[in-house]
Amino acid sequence: IIVTMLVMLTILTPIAMSVMLPHYVWSTLGTFFPIFGAFCLNNVSQELEMPYGDDYNDLPIARFQEEMNSSLMMLIHHNSDHVARTGEKAQMDWKDLAASVHDP
C-alpha cells in the first residue's frame, strides 16, 4: 500500500505543482523535493523496521550476545567482587560454562 501511495504521489504531484506554480522551475523544485523526501523517508523506515540481518548497516547481534554472555559469566567467576546467587541445580563450573558458550 505504501508503494502504491508513493507511485500516486509521483504521478499527481507534478500535475498539482504545474497548476499551482506559474513557472516551470518552481514547479520542478516543488515536485522534486516532496517526492525525494517521501522516498527517503520510506527507505529509512524500511531500515528501522528490520535492524537485524547481514546488511552492512545492521546491528551485530551475535557480538552483542557474546558480550552479554561474557558479562554474565563474569558474575559467577570466583575472582568477581559480587557473586550472583543461583539455585542448587545451576551449573557453576567455570570451564564447563566457558566451553558451552564459545562455539568451536
PDB file as gemmi writes it, atoms N, CA and C in Angstrom:
CRYST1    1.000    1.000    1.000  90.00  90.00  90.00 P 1                      
ATOM      1  N   ILE A   1       0.828  -1.194   0.000  1.00  0.00           N  
ATOM      2  CA  ILE A   1       0.000   0.000   0.000  1.00  0.00           C  
ATOM      3  C   ILE A   1       0.874   1.261   0.000  1.00  0.00           C  
ATOM      4  N   ILE A   2       2.031   1.205   0.660  1.00  0.00           N  
ATOM      5  CA  ILE A   2       2.906   2.376   0.700  1.00  0.00           C  
ATOM      6  C   ILE A   2       3.506   2.641  -0.672  1.00  0.00           C  
ATOM      7  N   VAL A   3       3.878   1.574  -1.382  1.00  0.00           N  
ATOM      8  CA  VAL A   3       4.442   1.742  -2.714  1.00  0.00           C  
ATOM      9  C   VAL A   3       3.398   2.336  -3.648  1.00  0.00           C  
ATOM     10  N   THR A   4       2.160   1.911  -3.501  1.00  0.00           N  
ATOM     11  CA  THR A   4       1.079   2.464  -4.320  1.00  0.00           C  
ATOM     12  C   THR A   4       0.898   3.951  -4.044  1.00  0.00           C  
ATOM     13  N   MET A   5       0.971   4.319  -2.784  1.00  0.00           N  
ATOM     14  CA  MET A   5       0.826   5.736  -2.439  1.00  0.00           C  
ATOM     15  C   MET A   5       2.012   6.553  -2.959  1.00  0.00           C  
ATOM     16  N   LEU A   6       3.209   5.988  -2.928  1.00  0.00           N  
ATOM     17  CA  LEU A   6       4.362   6.698  -3.471  1.00  0.00           C  
ATOM     18  C   LEU A   6       4.250   6.870  -4.984  1.00  0.00           C  
ATOM     19  N   VAL A   7       3.740   5.858  -5.670  1.00  0.00           N  
ATOM     20  CA  VAL A   7       3.531   5.975  -7.121  1.00  0.00           C  
ATOM     21  C   VAL A   7       2.485   7.040  -7.416  1.00  0.00           C  
ATOM     22  N   MET A   8       1.412   7.056  -6.639  1.00  0.00           N  
ATOM     23  CA  MET A   8       0.384   8.086  -6.839  1.00  0.00           C  
ATOM     24  C   MET A   8       0.953   9.474  -6.563  1.00  0.00           C  
ATOM     25  N   LEU A   9       1.772   9.604  -5.536  1.00  0.00           N  
ATOM     26  CA  LEU A   9       2.416  10.878  -5.242  1.00  0.00           C  
ATOM     27  C   LEU A   9       3.316  11.302  -6.392  1.00  0.00           C  
ATOM     28  N   THR A  10       4.046  10.357  -6.969  1.00  0.00           N  
ATOM     29  CA  THR A  10       4.938  10.659  -8.084  1.00  0.00           C  
ATOM     30  C   THR A  10       4.171  11.104  -9.316  1.00  0.00           C  
ATOM     31  N   ILE A  11       2.995  10.565  -9.514  1.00  0.00           N  
ATOM     32  CA  ILE A  11       2.187  10.928 -10.686  1.00  0.00           C  
ATOM     33  C   ILE A  11       1.411  12.222 -10.460  1.00  0.00           C  
ATOM     34  N   LEU A  12       0.830  12.382  -9.284  1.00  0.00           N  
ATOM     35  CA  LEU A  12      -0.065  13.515  -9.050  1.00  0.00           C  
ATOM     36  C   LEU A  12       0.640  14.806  -8.639  1.00  0.00           C  
ATOM     37  N   THR A  13       1.799  14.716  -8.035  1.00  0.00           N  
ATOM     38  CA  THR A  13       2.491  15.924  -7.589  1.00  0.00           C  
ATOM     39  C   THR A  13       2.899  16.826  -8.749  1.00  0.00           C  
ATOM     40  N   PRO A  14       3.463  16.308  -9.840  1.00  0.00           N  
ATOM     41  CA  PRO A  14       3.794  17.213 -10.950  1.00  0.00           C  
ATOM     42  C   PRO A  14       2.568  17.912 -11.541  1.00  0.00           C  
ATOM     43  N   ILE A  15       1.457  17.200 -11.566  1.00  0.00           N  
ATOM     44  CA  ILE A  15       0.225  17.808 -12.097  1.00  0.00           C  
ATOM     45  C   ILE A  15      -0.232  18.930 -11.177  1.00  0.00           C  
ATOM     46  N   ALA A  16      -0.246  18.668  -9.878  1.00  0.00           N  
ATOM     47  CA  ALA A  16      -0.685  19.685  -8.928  1.00  0.00           C  
ATOM     48  C   ALA A  16       0.263  20.884  -8.914  1.00  0.00           C  
ATOM     49  N   MET A  17       1.552  20.641  -8.983  1.00  0.00           N  
ATOM     50  CA  MET A  17       2.520  21.740  -8.950  1.00  0.00           C  
ATOM     51  C   MET A  17       2.459  22.582 -10.218  1.00  0.00           C  
ATOM     52  N   SER A  18       2.216  21.954 -11.354  1.00  0.00           N  
ATOM     53  CA  SER A  18       2.129  22.734 -12.593  1.00  0.00           C  
ATOM     54  C   SER A  18       0.893  23.625 -12.613  1.00  0.00           C  
ATOM     55  N   VAL A  19      -0.143  23.224 -11.908  1.00  0.00           N  
ATOM     56  CA  VAL A  19      -1.346  24.056 -11.821  1.00  0.00           C  
ATOM     57  C   VAL A  19      -1.143  25.191 -10.812  1.00  0.00           C  
ATOM     58  N   MET A  20      -0.503  24.897  -9.681  1.00  0.00           N  
ATOM     59  CA  MET A  20      -0.364  25.888  -8.611  1.00  0.00           C  
ATOM     60  C   MET A  20       0.765  26.877  -8.836  1.00  0.00           C  
ATOM     61  N   LEU A  21       1.864  26.439  -9.421  1.00  0.00           N  
ATOM     62  CA  LEU A  21       3.024  27.311  -9.568  1.00  0.00           C  
ATOM     63  C   LEU A  21       3.168  27.744 -11.029  1.00  0.00           C  
ATOM     64  N   PRO A  22       3.344  29.043 -11.279  1.00  0.00           N  
ATOM     65  CA  PRO A  22       3.311  29.543 -12.657  1.00  0.00           C  
ATOM     66  C   PRO A  22       4.573  29.240 -13.477  1.00  0.00           C  
ATOM     67  N   HIS A  23       5.726  29.175 -12.849  1.00  0.00           N  
ATOM     68  CA  HIS A  23       6.969  28.997 -13.599  1.00  0.00           C  
ATOM     69  C   HIS A  23       7.434  27.545 -13.506  1.00  0.00           C  
ATOM     70  N   TYR A  24       8.018  27.044 -14.595  1.00  0.00           N  
ATOM     71  CA  TYR A  24       8.397  25.633 -14.642  1.00  0.00           C  
ATOM     72  C   TYR A  24       9.538  25.296 -13.671  1.00  0.00           C  
ATOM     73  N   VAL A  25      10.402  26.263 -13.349  1.00  0.00           N  
ATOM     74  CA  VAL A  25      11.485  25.995 -12.404  1.00  0.00           C  
ATOM     75  C   VAL A  25      10.911  25.734 -11.016  1.00  0.00           C  
ATOM     76  N   TRP A  26       9.956  26.584 -10.596  1.00  0.00           N  
ATOM     77  CA  TRP A  26       9.336  26.386  -9.287  1.00  0.00           C  
ATOM     78  C   TRP A  26       8.509  25.101  -9.258  1.00  0.00           C  
ATOM     79  N   SER A  27       7.876  24.791 -10.359  1.00  0.00           N  
ATOM     80  CA  SER A  27       7.116  23.533 -10.431  1.00  0.00           C  
ATOM     81  C   SER A  27       8.036  22.323 -10.316  1.00  0.00           C  
ATOM     82  N   THR A  28       9.203  22.406 -10.948  1.00  0.00           N  
ATOM     83  CA  THR A  28      10.162  21.307 -10.885  1.00  0.00           C  
ATOM     84  C   THR A  28      10.682  21.125  -9.461  1.00  0.00           C  
ATOM     85  N   LEU A  29      11.071  22.225  -8.830  1.00  0.00           N  
ATOM     86  CA  LEU A  29      11.560  22.148  -7.456  1.00  0.00           C  
ATOM     87  C   LEU A  29      10.463  21.713  -6.490  1.00  0.00           C  
ATOM     88  N   GLY A  30       9.261  22.233  -6.689  1.00  0.00           N  
ATOM     89  CA  GLY A  30       8.130  21.858  -5.839  1.00  0.00           C  
ATOM     90  C   GLY A  30       7.699  20.415  -6.028  1.00  0.00           C  
ATOM     91  N   THR A  31       8.091  19.818  -7.128  1.00  0.00           N  
ATOM     92  CA  THR A  31       7.807  18.408  -7.363  1.00  0.00           C  
ATOM     93  C   THR A  31       8.930  17.523  -6.833  1.00  0.00           C  
ATOM     94  N   PHE A  32      10.164  17.928  -7.106  1.00  0.00           N  
ATOM     95  CA  PHE A  32      11.310  17.087  -6.759  1.00  0.00           C  
ATOM     96  C   PHE A  32      11.462  16.893  -5.254  1.00  0.00           C  
ATOM     97  N   PHE A  33      11.453  17.966  -4.495  1.00  0.00           N  
ATOM     98  CA  PHE A  33      11.755  17.858  -3.070  1.00  0.00           C  
ATOM     99  C   PHE A  33      10.727  17.061  -2.269  1.00  0.00           C  
ATOM    100  N   PRO A  34       9.430  17.264  -2.450  1.00  0.00           N  
ATOM    101  CA  PRO A  34       8.491  16.401  -1.688  1.00  0.00           C  
ATOM    102  C   PRO A  34       8.576  14.919  -2.067  1.00  0.00           C  
ATOM    103  N   ILE A  35       8.750  14.644  -3.362  1.00  0.00           N  
ATOM    104  CA  ILE A  35       8.841  13.246  -3.781  1.00  0.00           C  
ATOM    105  C   ILE A  35      10.135  12.623  -3.273  1.00  0.00           C  
ATOM    106  N   PHE A  36      11.239  13.346  -3.377  1.00  0.00           N  
ATOM    107  CA  PHE A  36      12.515  12.860  -2.872  1.00  0.00           C  
ATOM    108  C   PHE A  36      12.441  12.614  -1.369  1.00  0.00           C  
ATOM    109  N   GLY A  37      11.825  13.528  -0.645  1.00  0.00           N  
ATOM    110  CA  GLY A  37      11.675  13.369   0.799  1.00  0.00           C  
ATOM    111  C   GLY A  37      10.824  12.164   1.169  1.00  0.00           C  
ATOM    112  N   ALA A  38       9.766  11.930   0.425  1.00  0.00           N  
ATOM    113  CA  ALA A  38       8.896  10.783   0.704  1.00  0.00           C  
ATOM    114  C   ALA A  38       9.626   9.468   0.453  1.00  0.00           C  
ATOM    115  N   PHE A  39      10.388   9.395  -0.644  1.00  0.00           N  
ATOM    116  CA  PHE A  39      11.138   8.176  -0.918  1.00  0.00           C  
ATOM    117  C   PHE A  39      12.252   7.961   0.107  1.00  0.00           C  
ATOM    118  N   CYS A  40      12.912   9.038   0.538  1.00  0.00           N  
ATOM    119  CA  CYS A  40      13.949   8.913   1.577  1.00  0.00           C  
ATOM    120  C   CYS A  40      13.342   8.434   2.890  1.00  0.00           C  
ATOM    121  N   LEU A  41      12.210   9.000   3.258  1.00  0.00           N  
ATOM    122  CA  LEU A  41      11.539   8.588   4.484  1.00  0.00           C  
ATOM    123  C   LEU A  41      11.117   7.122   4.420  1.00  0.00           C  
ATOM    124  N   ASN A  42      10.678   6.675   3.263  1.00  0.00           N  
ATOM    125  CA  ASN A  42      10.307   5.268   3.093  1.00  0.00           C  
ATOM    126  C   ASN A  42      11.524   4.358   3.244  1.00  0.00           C  
ATOM    127  N   ASN A  43      12.661   4.743   2.666  1.00  0.00           N  
ATOM    128  CA  ASN A  43      13.870   3.923   2.793  1.00  0.00           C  
ATOM    129  C   ASN A  43      14.364   3.865   4.234  1.00  0.00           C  
ATOM    130  N   VAL A  44      14.318   4.972   4.938  1.00  0.00           N  
ATOM    131  CA  VAL A  44      14.739   4.990   6.340  1.00  0.00           C  
ATOM    132  C   VAL A  44      13.816   4.112   7.182  1.00  0.00           C  
ATOM    133  N   SER A  45      12.523   4.191   6.921  1.00  0.00           N  
ATOM    134  CA  SER A  45      11.581   3.382   7.699  1.00  0.00           C  
ATOM    135  C   SER A  45      11.771   1.893   7.436  1.00  0.00           C  
ATOM    136  N   GLN A  46      12.149   1.531   6.219  1.00  0.00           N  
ATOM    137  CA  GLN A  46      12.422   0.121   5.929  1.00  0.00           C  
ATOM    138  C   GLN A  46      13.646  -0.375   6.688  1.00  0.00           C  
ATOM    139  N   GLU A  47      14.668   0.453   6.812  1.00  0.00           N  
ATOM    140  CA  GLU A  47      15.858   0.055   7.566  1.00  0.00           C  
ATOM    141  C   GLU A  47      15.569  -0.048   9.055  1.00  0.00           C  
ATOM    142  N   LEU A  48      14.754   0.852   9.585  1.00  0.00           N  
ATOM    143  CA  LEU A  48      14.426   0.805  11.004  1.00  0.00           C  
ATOM    144  C   LEU A  48      13.481  -0.335  11.341  1.00  0.00           C  
ATOM    145  N   GLU A  49      12.717  -0.773  10.365  1.00  0.00           N  
ATOM    146  CA  GLU A  49      11.760  -1.848  10.596  1.00  0.00           C  
ATOM    147  C   GLU A  49      12.465  -3.175  10.853  1.00  0.00           C  
ATOM    148  N   MET A  50      13.598  -3.418  10.199  1.00  0.00           N  
ATOM    149  CA  MET A  50      14.330  -4.674  10.357  1.00  0.00           C  
ATOM    150  C   MET A  50      15.815  -4.373  10.564  1.00  0.00           C  
ATOM    151  N   PRO A  51      16.227  -4.085  11.812  1.00  0.00           N  
ATOM    152  CA  PRO A  51      17.625  -3.715  12.039  1.00  0.00           C  
ATOM    153  C   PRO A  51      18.577  -4.895  12.161  1.00  0.00           C  
ATOM    154  N   TYR A  52      18.065  -6.124  12.151  1.00  0.00           N  
ATOM    155  CA  TYR A  52      18.913  -7.298  12.311  1.00  0.00           C  
ATOM    156  C   TYR A  52      19.031  -8.015  10.982  1.00  0.00           C  
ATOM    157  N   GLY A  53      20.203  -8.486  10.690  1.00  0.00           N  
ATOM    158  CA  GLY A  53      20.419  -9.210   9.443  1.00  0.00           C  
ATOM    159  C   GLY A  53      21.876  -9.177   9.058  1.00  0.00           C  
ATOM    160  N   ASP A  54      22.132  -9.288   7.763  1.00  0.00           N  
ATOM    161  CA  ASP A  54      23.502  -9.362   7.270  1.00  0.00           C  
ATOM    162  C   ASP A  54      23.917  -8.147   6.456  1.00  0.00           C  
ATOM    163  N   ASP A  55      23.099  -7.119   6.404  1.00  0.00           N  
ATOM    164  CA  ASP A  55      23.470  -5.917   5.666  1.00  0.00           C  
ATOM    165  C   ASP A  55      24.594  -5.184   6.382  1.00  0.00           C  
ATOM    166  N   TYR A  56      25.257  -4.279   5.667  1.00  0.00           N  
ATOM    167  CA  TYR A  56      26.397  -3.567   6.245  1.00  0.00           C  
ATOM    168  C   TYR A  56      25.990  -2.601   7.350  1.00  0.00           C  
ATOM    169  N   ASN A  57      24.742  -2.186   7.390  1.00  0.00           N  
ATOM    170  CA  ASN A  57      24.311  -1.226   8.410  1.00  0.00           C  
ATOM    171  C   ASN A  57      23.401  -1.853   9.468  1.00  0.00           C  
ATOM    172  N   ASP A  58      23.390  -3.173   9.557  1.00  0.00           N  
ATOM    173  CA  ASP A  58      22.578  -3.850  10.561  1.00  0.00           C  
ATOM    174  C   ASP A  58      23.352  -3.997  11.870  1.00  0.00           C  
ATOM    175  N   LEU A  59      22.626  -4.237  12.929  1.00  0.00           N  
ATOM    176  CA  LEU A  59      23.246  -4.387  14.248  1.00  0.00           C  
ATOM    177  C   LEU A  59      23.953  -5.733  14.357  1.00  0.00           C  
ATOM    178  N   PRO A  60      25.134  -5.762  14.966  1.00  0.00           N  
ATOM    179  CA  PRO A  60      25.871  -7.025  15.128  1.00  0.00           C  
ATOM    180  C   PRO A  60      25.336  -7.817  16.314  1.00  0.00           C  
ATOM    181  N   ILE A  61      24.216  -8.480  16.133  1.00  0.00           N  
ATOM    182  CA  ILE A  61      23.521  -9.138  17.237  1.00  0.00           C  
ATOM    183  C   ILE A  61      24.339 -10.296  17.811  1.00  0.00           C  
ATOM    184  N   ALA A  62      25.131 -10.979  16.993  1.00  0.00           N  
ATOM    185  CA  ALA A  62      25.951 -12.083  17.508  1.00  0.00           C  
ATOM    186  C   ALA A  62      27.020 -11.554  18.463  1.00  0.00           C  
ATOM    187  N   ARG A  63      27.622 -10.425  18.125  1.00  0.00           N  
ATOM    188  CA  ARG A  63      28.627  -9.836  19.024  1.00  0.00           C  
ATOM    189  C   ARG A  63      27.982  -9.351  20.319  1.00  0.00           C  
ATOM    190  N   PHE A  64      26.788  -8.776  20.209  1.00  0.00           N  
ATOM    191  CA  PHE A  64      26.068  -8.342  21.407  1.00  0.00           C  
ATOM    192  C   PHE A  64      25.804  -9.527  22.334  1.00  0.00           C  
ATOM    193  N   GLN A  65      25.431 -10.664  21.755  1.00  0.00           N  
ATOM    194  CA  GLN A  65      25.140 -11.854  22.560  1.00  0.00           C  
ATOM    195  C   GLN A  65      26.406 -12.385  23.228  1.00  0.00           C  
ATOM    196  N   GLU A  66      27.521 -12.374  22.507  1.00  0.00           N  
ATOM    197  CA  GLU A  66      28.772 -12.835  23.102  1.00  0.00           C  
ATOM    198  C   GLU A  66      29.191 -11.938  24.273  1.00  0.00           C  
ATOM    199  N   GLU A  67      29.031 -10.633  24.110  1.00  0.00           N  
ATOM    200  CA  GLU A  67      29.378  -9.711  25.199  1.00  0.00           C  
ATOM    201  C   GLU A  67      28.455  -9.908  26.403  1.00  0.00           C  
ATOM    202  N   MET A  68      27.178 -10.164  26.142  1.00  0.00           N  
ATOM    203  CA  MET A  68      26.242 -10.418  27.237  1.00  0.00           C  
ATOM    204  C   MET A  68      26.607 -11.700  27.965  1.00  0.00           C  
ATOM    205  N   ASN A  69      26.953 -12.740  27.220  1.00  0.00           N  
ATOM    206  CA  ASN A  69      27.356 -14.000  27.845  1.00  0.00           C  
ATOM    207  C   ASN A  69      28.618 -13.819  28.681  1.00  0.00           C  
ATOM    208  N   SER A  70      29.583 -13.074  28.156  1.00  0.00           N  
ATOM    209  CA  SER A  70      30.816 -12.827  28.918  1.00  0.00           C  
ATOM    210  C   SER A  70      30.525 -12.049  30.193  1.00  0.00           C  
ATOM    211  N   SER A  71      29.658 -11.060  30.099  1.00  0.00           N  
ATOM    212  CA  SER A  71      29.310 -10.276  31.285  1.00  0.00           C  
ATOM    213  C   SER A  71      28.613 -11.132  32.332  1.00  0.00           C  
ATOM    214  N   LEU A  72      27.725 -12.001  31.889  1.00  0.00           N  
ATOM    215  CA  LEU A  72      27.027 -12.875  32.831  1.00  0.00           C  
ATOM    216  C   LEU A  72      27.976 -13.896  33.454  1.00  0.00           C  
ATOM    217  N   MET A  73      28.926 -14.367  32.658  1.00  0.00           N  
ATOM    218  CA  MET A  73      29.880 -15.335  33.197  1.00  0.00           C  
ATOM    219  C   MET A  73      30.832 -14.684  34.193  1.00  0.00           C  
ATOM    220  N   MET A  74      31.111 -13.392  34.030  1.00  0.00           N  
ATOM    221  CA  MET A  74      31.960 -12.698  34.998  1.00  0.00           C  
ATOM    222  C   MET A  74      31.310 -12.657  36.373  1.00  0.00           C  
ATOM    223  N   LEU A  75      29.994 -12.682  36.420  1.00  0.00           N  
ATOM    224  CA  LEU A  75      29.304 -12.641  37.703  1.00  0.00           C  
ATOM    225  C   LEU A  75      29.529 -13.897  38.534  1.00  0.00           C  
ATOM    226  N   ILE A  76      29.741 -15.032  37.872  1.00  0.00           N  
ATOM    227  CA  ILE A  76      29.909 -16.275  38.626  1.00  0.00           C  
ATOM    228  C   ILE A  76      31.367 -16.699  38.733  1.00  0.00           C  
ATOM    229  N   HIS A  77      32.277 -15.918  38.197  1.00  0.00           N  
ATOM    230  CA  HIS A  77      33.703 -16.249  38.296  1.00  0.00           C  
ATOM    231  C   HIS A  77      34.154 -16.114  39.752  1.00  0.00           C  
ATOM    232  N   HIS A  78      35.055 -16.976  40.186  1.00  0.00           N  
ATOM    233  CA  HIS A  78      35.468 -16.977  41.592  1.00  0.00           C  
ATOM    234  C   HIS A  78      36.251 -15.723  41.976  1.00  0.00           C  
ATOM    235  N   ASN A  79      36.776 -14.973  41.032  1.00  0.00           N  
ATOM    236  CA  ASN A  79      37.510 -13.740  41.335  1.00  0.00           C  
ATOM    237  C   ASN A  79      36.625 -12.486  41.268  1.00  0.00           C  
ATOM    238  N   SER A  80      35.354 -12.635  41.009  1.00  0.00           N  
ATOM    239  CA  SER A  80      34.493 -11.454  40.884  1.00  0.00           C  
ATOM    240  C   SER A  80      34.166 -10.876  42.259  1.00  0.00           C  
ATOM    241  N   ASP A  81      33.849  -9.594  42.271  1.00  0.00           N  
ATOM    242  CA  ASP A  81      33.537  -8.916  43.529  1.00  0.00           C  
ATOM    243  C   ASP A  81      32.164  -9.302  44.057  1.00  0.00           C  
ATOM    244  N   HIS A  82      31.207  -9.397  43.174  1.00  0.00           N  
ATOM    245  CA  HIS A  82      29.828  -9.691  43.570  1.00  0.00           C  
ATOM    246  C   HIS A  82      29.397 -10.978  42.878  1.00  0.00           C  
ATOM    247  N   VAL A  83      29.258 -12.008  43.637  1.00  0.00           N  
ATOM    248  CA  VAL A  83      28.848 -13.282  43.076  1.00  0.00           C  
ATOM    249  C   VAL A  83      27.324 -13.359  43.106  1.00  0.00           C  
ATOM    250  N   ALA A  84      26.753 -13.671  41.970  1.00  0.00           N  
ATOM    251  CA  ALA A  84      25.297 -13.789  41.881  1.00  0.00           C  
ATOM    252  C   ALA A  84      24.839 -15.050  42.605  1.00  0.00           C  
ATOM    253  N   ARG A  85      23.646 -14.988  43.142  1.00  0.00           N  
ATOM    254  CA  ARG A  85      23.097 -16.164  43.810  1.00  0.00           C  
ATOM    255  C   ARG A  85      22.382 -17.010  42.764  1.00  0.00           C  
ATOM    256  N   THR A  86      22.583 -18.302  42.867  1.00  0.00           N  
ATOM    257  CA  THR A  86      21.960 -19.215  41.918  1.00  0.00           C  
ATOM    258  C   THR A  86      21.253 -20.330  42.666  1.00  0.00           C  
ATOM    259  N   GLY A  87      20.479 -21.090  41.927  1.00  0.00           N  
ATOM    260  CA  GLY A  87      19.789 -22.227  42.510  1.00  0.00           C  
ATOM    261  C   GLY A  87      20.736 -23.394  42.714  1.00  0.00           C  
ATOM    262  N   GLU A  88      20.246 -24.411  43.389  1.00  0.00           N  
ATOM    263  CA  GLU A  88      21.082 -25.571  43.694  1.00  0.00           C  
ATOM    264  C   GLU A  88      21.405 -26.383  42.446  1.00  0.00           C  
ATOM    265  N   LYS A  89      20.538 -26.335  41.440  1.00  0.00           N  
ATOM    266  CA  LYS A  89      20.765 -27.114  40.225  1.00  0.00           C  
ATOM    267  C   LYS A  89      21.583 -26.354  39.181  1.00  0.00           C  
ATOM    268  N   ALA A  90      21.968 -25.126  39.453  1.00  0.00           N  
ATOM    269  CA  ALA A  90      22.717 -24.317  38.490  1.00  0.00           C  
ATOM    270  C   ALA A  90      24.124 -24.860  38.310  1.00  0.00           C  
ATOM    271  N   GLN A  91      24.575 -24.825  37.084  1.00  0.00           N  
ATOM    272  CA  GLN A  91      25.928 -25.289  36.784  1.00  0.00           C  
ATOM    273  C   GLN A  91      26.895 -24.147  37.104  1.00  0.00           C  
ATOM    274  N   MET A  92      27.849 -24.388  37.978  1.00  0.00           N  
ATOM    275  CA  MET A  92      28.740 -23.332  38.443  1.00  0.00           C  
ATOM    276  C   MET A  92      30.186 -23.540  38.027  1.00  0.00           C  
ATOM    277  N   ASP A  93      30.496 -24.607  37.321  1.00  0.00           N  
ATOM    278  CA  ASP A  93      31.873 -24.855  36.937  1.00  0.00           C  
ATOM    279  C   ASP A  93      32.270 -23.918  35.806  1.00  0.00           C  
ATOM    280  N   TRP A  94      33.311 -23.140  36.015  1.00  0.00           N  
ATOM    281  CA  TRP A  94      33.734 -22.101  35.067  1.00  0.00           C  
ATOM    282  C   TRP A  94      34.144 -22.705  33.726  1.00  0.00           C  
ATOM    283  N   LYS A  95      34.904 -23.762  33.740  1.00  0.00           N  
ATOM    284  CA  LYS A  95      35.402 -24.346  32.500  1.00  0.00           C  
ATOM    285  C   LYS A  95      34.274 -24.944  31.667  1.00  0.00           C  
ATOM    286  N   ASP A  96      33.337 -25.602  32.319  1.00  0.00           N  
ATOM    287  CA  ASP A  96      32.206 -26.173  31.589  1.00  0.00           C  
ATOM    288  C   ASP A  96      31.347 -25.084  30.957  1.00  0.00           C  
ATOM    289  N   LEU A  97      31.094 -24.004  31.702  1.00  0.00           N  
ATOM    290  CA  LEU A  97      30.305 -22.899  31.151  1.00  0.00           C  
ATOM    291  C   LEU A  97      31.038 -22.203  30.009  1.00  0.00           C  
ATOM    292  N   ALA A  98      32.328 -21.976  30.168  1.00  0.00           N  
ATOM    293  CA  ALA A  98      33.100 -21.318  29.116  1.00  0.00           C  
ATOM    294  C   ALA A  98      33.125 -22.175  27.860  1.00  0.00           C  
ATOM    295  N   ALA A  99      33.211 -23.468  28.013  1.00  0.00           N  
ATOM    296  CA  ALA A  99      33.203 -24.360  26.862  1.00  0.00           C  
ATOM    297  C   ALA A  99      31.848 -24.383  26.165  1.00  0.00           C  
ATOM    298  N   SER A 100      30.779 -24.238  26.924  1.00  0.00           N  
ATOM    299  CA  SER A 100      29.449 -24.277  26.317  1.00  0.00           C  
ATOM    300  C   SER A 100      29.075 -22.970  25.638  1.00  0.00           C  
ATOM    301  N   VAL A 101      29.706 -21.868  26.016  1.00  0.00           N  
ATOM    302  CA  VAL A 101      29.361 -20.566  25.439  1.00  0.00           C  
ATOM    303  C   VAL A 101      30.040 -20.343  24.105  1.00  0.00           C  
ATOM    304  N   HIS A 102      31.321 -20.643  24.006  1.00  0.00           N  
ATOM    305  CA  HIS A 102      32.099 -20.356  22.804  1.00  0.00           C  
ATOM    306  C   HIS A 102      31.986 -21.520  21.826  1.00  0.00           C  
ATOM    307  N   ASP A 103      31.583 -21.191  20.613  1.00  0.00           N  
ATOM    308  CA  ASP A 103      31.479 -22.211  19.571  1.00  0.00           C  
ATOM    309  C   ASP A 103      32.873 -22.554  19.046  1.00  0.00           C  
ATOM    310  N   PRO A 104      33.089 -23.816  18.705  1.00  0.00           N  
ATOM    311  CA  PRO A 104      34.425 -24.205  18.167  1.00  0.00           C  
ATOM    312  C   PRO A 104      34.628 -23.680  16.770  1.00  0.00           C  
TER     313      PRO A 104                                                      
END                                                                             
